[in-house]
Amino acid sequence: MSDVDSTGCRRTTAPEPGVALRAADLAGTLRGMVLDESGVLTHLRRGVLEYCILAMVDVEPLYGLEIARRLGEHDILLQSEGTLYPLLARLRRQGLVETSQVKSTSGPPRRYYALTAEGRTALATFRSTWSTFRNAVDSAMTGEQRS
């Protein structure tokens, strides 16, 4: 049910009426699609989690465990702390957050994360785009027509 066009792109066509689809025909179409809730959430988190963190540290500097706790209040935002610290390190390397060490009364010093000017710009861009994107997804999912 697929052909390769002159540019080398694979084109999928509908089967002729009365011709049953085979599992092999669907394999290429479904490959890469996320079909379970866990996989969907993983993909959604990947796209927005860093902006949630940037928004949190825009309000006040926070240390890693506090960020994890706050994200954990929304059961679906953070799967595990193990994914948080590499993300925080990446945000720091990208210059979106800066860190400072602060002594703790209950243990080792804590690394606090605060938003940089570049981080504020990235967050502002995300915020200006998010509602339009969210509304478009909601509209597409409910079948509403744009007026």
Secondary structure in CASP SS format (residue, H / E / C, confidence):
PFRMAT SS
TARGET T0000
AUTHOR 0000-0000-0000
METHOD secondary structure of the structure
MODEL  1
M C 1.00
S E 1.00
D E 1.00
V E 1.00
D C 1.00
S C 1.00
T C 1.00
G C 1.00
C C 1.00
R E 1.00
R E 1.00
T E 1.00
T C 1.00
A C 1.00
P C 1.00
E C 1.00
P C 1.00
G C 1.00
V C 1.00
A C 1.00
L C 1.00
R C 1.00
A H 1.00
A H 1.00
D H 1.00
L H 1.00
A H 1.00
G H 1.00
T H 1.00
L H 1.00
R C 1.00
G C 1.00
M C 1.00
V C 1.00
L C 1.00
D C 1.00
E H 1.00
S H 1.00
G H 1.00
V H 1.00
L H 1.00
T H 1.00
H H 1.00
L H 1.00
R H 1.00
R H 1.00
G H 1.00
V H 1.00
L H 1.00
E H 1.00
Y H 1.00
C H 1.00
I H 1.00
L H 1.00
A H 1.00
M H 1.00
V H 1.00
D H 1.00
V H 1.00
E C 1.00
P C 1.00
L E 1.00
Y E 1.00
G H 1.00
L H 1.00
E H 1.00
I H 1.00
A H 1.00
R H 1.00
R H 1.00
L H 1.00
G H 1.00
E C 1.00
H C 1.00
D C 1.00
I C 1.00
L C 1.00
L C 1.00
Q C 1.00
S C 1.00
E H 1.00
G H 1.00
T H 1.00
L H 1.00
Y H 1.00
P H 1.00
L H 1.00
L H 1.00
A H 1.00
R H 1.00
L H 1.00
R H 1.00
R H 1.00
Q C 1.00
G C 1.00
L C 1.00
V E 1.00
E E 1.00
T E 1.00
S E 1.00
Q E 1.00
V E 1.00
K E 1.00
S E 1.00
T C 1.00
S C 1.00
G E 1.00
P E 1.00
P E 1.00
R E 1.00
R E 1.00
Y E 1.00
Y E 1.00
A E 1.00
L E 1.00
T C 1.00
A H 1.00
E H 1.00
G H 1.00
R H 1.00
T H 1.00
A H 1.00
L H 1.00
A H 1.00
T H 1.00
F H 1.00
R H 1.00
S H 1.00
T H 1.00
W H 1.00
S H 1.00
T H 1.00
F H 1.00
R H 1.00
N H 1.00
A H 1.00
V H 1.00
D H 1.00
S H 1.00
A H 1.00
M H 1.00
T H 1.00
G C 1.00
E C 1.00
Q C 1.00
R C 1.00
S C 1.00
END
